[in-house]
Amino acid sequence: MQIIGELINASRKSIGKAIKNRDAAMIGRIAKQQVACGADYVDVNAGVFVGDEAEYLKWLVETVQEAVDVPCAIDSPDPRAVEAALAVHKGTPIINSISMEKDRHDNLLPILAGTDLKVIALCVEDGAMPETKEDRLRIAGRLVDDLVQHDVRIENIYIDPLVQPLGTTDTCGKAFLDAIEAIRETFSEAHTMCGLSNISYWLPNRGFANQIFMAMAIAKGLDGAIVDPRNKRMMATIQAAETLIGRDSYCENYLEAHRNKLFEFP
């Protein structure tokens, strides 16, 4: 499971303030916390700074990579901001995210074409949000075909079938899970990725619902998630689910997590 730490996002009030004030100590501290808790990538997002996003995103990449030795998930649809971030990034980042929405697609595809960059491919297109498994699989096919034709390696594609709140329709959770399974069967060399907390929007006990949904998604083939890695219950759920479906040889990672007290909660 590839974990993207979600916390350095300017839409969060405290992070937006830290970015605006160039508070490198705070940004570095949050990056270190996420990596210490298991993040493989640190998401960086400066999208609220319209007009100045490129400058701030570049600063975020530099600041995060001064603090931790992991790549970033560069989170922006703005090609100028993505290119500014790539100019200073060390190693291979994930670009978060391309879709089949015309503007986003046409802006980001030239940056990705013919590179070794990894990319999250979001199953959404102009006109309507996907509702069914079939919708998601069809859009995933368009994305994969398009990216591969532009010399993006299929193993660098992380397909996000798009989680929607159960408050919109009571079948969206099942549609997402079925889509994960269908995508893994159809595009076995690609990966799957999601930020799944939307599933519980408007519901009480959101953390518990999210943990259960994560385990169900992993059982269907999910192999990447955008989460808060400081959430021990979620990280423990991920580790247990990975072990239970056979992704953990001789339960070595599970046992190490136990020794490191991952399964002990306040």
C-alpha positions in Angstrom: 0.0 0.0 0.0 1.3 3.4 -1.0 0.4 6.1 1.5 0.1 9.8 0.6 0.1 12.0 3.6 -2.8 14.5 3.0 -2.1 17.2 5.6 -0.1 19.9 3.8 -3.0 21.4 2.0 -3.6 25.1 1.9 -7.4 24.7 2.3 -6.7 23.8 5.9 -6.7 27.1 7.8 -3.5 26.5 9.8 -1.6 25.2 6.8 -2.7 28.1 4.6 -1.5 30.5 7.2 1.8 28.7 7.6 2.3 28.8 3.8 1.5 32.5 3.5 3.9 33.3 6.4 6.6 31.0 4.9 6.7 29.1 8.2 9.1 26.4 7.2 9.4 25.0 10.7 5.7 24.2 10.9 5.5 22.7 7.4 8.7 20.7 8.0 7.3 19.4 11.3 4.1 18.2 9.7 6.0 16.5 6.9 8.2 14.7 9.4 5.2 13.6 11.4 3.6 12.1 8.4 6.7 10.2 7.2 7.4 9.0 10.7 3.9 7.5 10.7 4.2 5.7 7.4 3.7 8.2 4.5 5.5 7.2 1.3 4.7 10.6 -0.3 3.8 14.0 1.1 1.0 15.8 -0.7 1.6 19.5 -1.3 -1.2 21.8 -2.2 -1.3 25.6 -2.5 -4.4 25.9 -4.6 -6.1 28.6 -2.5 -3.4 31.1 -3.5 -4.9 32.1 -6.9 -2.3 33.9 -8.9 0.6 32.9 -6.6 0.1 29.2 -6.5 3.2 28.4 -8.5 5.5 30.4 -6.2 4.0 28.8 -3.1 3.9 25.3 -4.4 7.6 25.5 -5.4 8.4 26.7 -1.9 6.4 23.9 -0.4 8.3 21.2 -2.4 11.6 22.7 -1.3 10.6 23.0 2.3 9.1 19.5 2.5 12.1 17.9 0.9 14.5 19.7 3.1 12.7 18.1 6.0 12.1 14.6 4.8 13.7 12.2 2.3 10.5 11.1 0.4 8.9 12.4 -2.8 5.9 14.7 -3.0 2.5 14.3 -4.5 2.2 17.6 -6.4 -1.4 18.5 -6.0 -2.6 21.0 -8.6 -4.4 21.2 -12.0 -2.4 24.4 -12.9 0.4 23.5 -15.4 2.4 26.5 -14.3 2.3 25.5 -10.7 3.1 21.9 -11.5 6.1 22.9 -13.7 7.4 25.2 -11.0 7.2 22.4 -8.5 8.9 19.9 -10.8 11.8 22.3 -11.4 12.9 21.9 -7.8 11.6 18.4 -6.9 14.2 15.7 -6.1 13.3 12.2 -7.2 10.1 11.1 -8.9 6.8 12.6 -7.6 3.2 11.7 -8.2 1.1 14.3 -10.0 -2.3 14.7 -8.4 -4.3 14.5 -10.6 -5.3 14.3 -14.3 -8.8 13.5 -15.4 -10.9 13.4 -18.6 -12.2 16.9 -17.9 -11.0 18.8 -20.9 -9.2 21.7 -19.3 -7.4 19.6 -16.6 -6.6 16.9 -19.2 -5.2 19.3 -21.8 -3.2 21.3 -19.3 -1.5 18.3 -17.6 -1.0 15.8 -20.4 1.9 17.6 -22.1 3.7 17.7 -18.7 3.3 13.9 -18.3 3.9 12.7 -21.8 7.1 10.7 -22.3 8.2 11.0 -18.7 8.7 8.7 -15.8 6.3 10.8 -13.6 3.7 8.9 -11.6 0.1 10.2 -11.9 -3.2 9.9 -10.2 -5.9 9.5 -12.9 -9.3 10.6 -11.6 -12.3 8.9 -13.1 -14.3 12.0 -13.9 -15.2 13.7 -17.2 -17.0 16.8 -18.3 -20.7 16.7 -18.0 -21.5 14.5 -14.9 -19.9 12.7 -12.0 -19.6 8.9 -12.4 -22.4 6.9 -10.7 -21.9 3.3 -11.5 -19.1 0.8 -11.7 -19.5 0.9 -15.5 -19.1 4.7 -15.6 -15.9 4.5 -13.7 -14.4 1.6 -15.7 -15.2 3.4 -19.0 -13.5 6.6 -17.8 -10.6 4.6 -16.5 -10.2 3.0 -19.9 -10.1 6.4 -21.6 -7.5 7.6 -19.2 -5.2 4.6 -19.4 -5.4 4.4 -23.2 -4.7 8.1 -23.5 -1.8 8.2 -21.0 -0.2 5.0 -22.5 -0.5 6.4 -26.0 1.5 9.4 -24.7 4.3 7.2 -23.4 3.3 7.2 -19.7 4.1 3.7 -18.4 1.0 1.9 -17.2 2.7 1.0 -13.9 3.0 4.7 -13.2 -0.8 5.2 -13.4 -2.8 5.3 -10.1 -6.5 5.1 -11.0 -8.9 6.9 -8.6 -12.5 5.7 -9.1 -13.8 8.7 -7.1 -15.5 8.2 -3.7 -18.7 10.1 -3.3 -20.7 10.7 -0.1 -23.3 8.1 0.9 -25.5 11.0 1.5 -25.9 11.5 -2.2 -26.9 7.9 -3.0 -26.9 4.8 -0.9 -25.3 2.7 -3.7 -22.2 4.9 -4.2 -20.0 2.9 -1.8 -20.7 -0.4 -3.5 -20.2 1.2 -6.9 -16.8 2.4 -5.9 -15.8 -1.0 -4.4 -17.0 -2.8 -7.5 -15.1 -0.4 -9.7 -11.8 -1.0 -7.7 -12.2 -4.7 -8.4 -13.1 -4.3 -12.1 -10.2 -1.8 -12.7 -7.7 -4.2 -11.1 -9.0 -7.0 -13.2 -8.9 -5.0 -16.4 -5.7 -3.0 -15.9 -3.6 -5.4 -13.8 -0.4 -3.4 -14.3 -1.9 -0.2 -13.1 -2.6 0.8 -9.5 -5.5 2.2 -7.6 -5.6 5.2 -5.3 -8.2 7.2 -3.5 -9.0 9.7 -0.7 -11.9 7.8 0.8 -13.1 10.1 3.6 -15.8 11.6 1.4 -17.8 8.3 1.8 -18.8 9.3 5.4 -19.6 13.0 4.7 -22.6 14.1 6.8 -22.5 10.9 8.8 -21.8 10.5 12.6 -18.8 8.3 13.7 -17.0 9.2 10.4 -13.6 7.7 11.6 -15.1 4.3 12.2 -17.0 4.3 8.9 -13.8 5.3 7.0 -11.8 2.5 8.6 -14.3 -0.2 7.6 -14.6 1.2 4.1 -10.8 1.2 3.8 -10.6 -2.5 4.8 -13.3 -3.3 2.2 -11.5 -1.3 -0.5 -8.2 -3.1 0.2 -10.0 -6.4 -0.1 -11.1 -5.4 -3.6 -7.6 -4.4 -4.6 -7.0 -0.8 -3.5 -3.2 -0.3 -3.3 -2.8 3.4 -2.6 -4.6 5.9 -0.3 -4.5 9.6 0.5 -4.9 9.7 4.3 -3.7 11.3 7.5 -1.0 8.8 8.5 -1.0 10.1 12.1 -4.4 8.4 12.5 -3.2 5.2 14.2 -6.6 3.5 13.9 -6.7 4.0 10.2 -3.0 2.9 9.7 -3.7 -0.1 11.9 -6.7 -1.0 9.7 -4.6 -0.7 6.6 -1.9 -2.9 8.0 -4.3 -5.6 9.2 -6.3 -5.6 6.0 -3.1 -5.9 3.9 -2.0 -8.8 6.0 -5.4 -10.5 5.9 -5.6 -10.5 2.1 -2.1 -11.9 1.6 0.1 -8.9 0.9 2.3 -9.5 3.9 4.8 -12.4 3.6 4.8 -14.5 6.8 2.9 -11.6 8.5 6.3 -9.8 8.9 4.9 -6.3 8.5 2.0 -7.0 10.9 4.3 -8.4 13.5 6.6 -5.3 13.1 3.6 -3.0 13.5 2.7 -4.9 16.7 6.2 -4.5 18.1 6.0 -0.8 17.2 2.7 -0.5 19.1 0.7 0.5 16.0 -2.3 -1.5 17.4 -2.4 0.2 20.8 -4.8 3.1 21.0 -5.3 5.8 23.7 
